[in-house]
Amino acid sequence: MPASTESITFDHKGIGAILAHNRLTVPVNQREYAWEDEHVTDLFQDFANAIAKRVSYFLGTIVLTGGKDNLPEVSDGQQRLATATILLAAIRD
């Protein structure tokens, strides 16, 4: 098998940096947004606890892969990323 010239890289970035500097896409094989109220409430409670304790919060790994037209695709973490983005948009508005 020939050696691949591609490599896997890792960047540690916050959600704000990712959203501010990238237009993200979701591959067609990803499921639709499916979080129930319970999941959203749990995430928002985690955010509130981190804010109250003045500590950083690890949202979890968001995996982006190269997509069509060089737009990053969300391969993993779509539900968390979408929920956090909805919250940020609500705060903005």
N, C-alpha and C positions, 0 to 999 in steps of 0.2 A: 504494500500500500504506500503511495507516495506521501512524503511529509507535507503537512499543511503549512501554508505561509500565514494563516490567520492565527491570531492569539486572543486569549481572553484577558481583558483588563478590568480593573476594579477602581472606581472612584468613590470616595466618601464625600457625599454632598447632601446638603439639607434639602428638604422639600421645596423651600422657597427658591433656592438656586435652580433646581430642576425645572420648576414651573416658569420661572422668569426667563430662562434662557433656552427653553426647548418647546417645540410644538410636538406633542406626543400623539401617537396613534395606537389603536388597539387592533391586534390581528383578528381576522374574521373567525378564527377558531376559538377565541375567548368567549366565555359565557357572558350573558348580559348581567348588568348590575343586579345582585340578588340579596344584598344584606337586608335583614329584618331590623325592626326598631331596636331590638335587644342588642344587636351587634353595634349599631351606631351609638347607642347609649353607653355601651361599654367603652368604646373608643373615646367618646367625649369625656367620660368620667376619668379615663386615664390621662387625657390632656389636662383636665382640671386639677387632678392630683399633682401632676408635674409642675404646673404653674404655681400652685399653692406652696409646694415645697421648694420652688425655685431651682429645679433640676432640669437637665435636658431630658428629652423623651426620645426613645428609639422607636420610630414608627415601624421598623422592620425592613427587611431587604426588599427593594424594588428592583426588579430585573428588567433592564432595557436592552433590546437587541436591535441590530440594524434592520430597518424596514425599507419599504418602497420609497423611492425618491430621497433616500438618506434621512428619512424621518425616523426617530427612535420609536420602537414599538414596545408597549408594556407587556412583557411576557409573564411577569409574576408581580403580584401586589396591586392589581387593578382595583379591587374593592376598597382597600385602605387608601389608596391614592385618590380615587374618586370621592370617597367620603370626606377626606381632608380638604380636597379642592372645593367641594360643595360648602363646607364650613367657612373656608376662607372667602368664597364669593359672597356668602350671606353676611359676613362681617364687613366686607368691602361695601356692600350695598346698604 
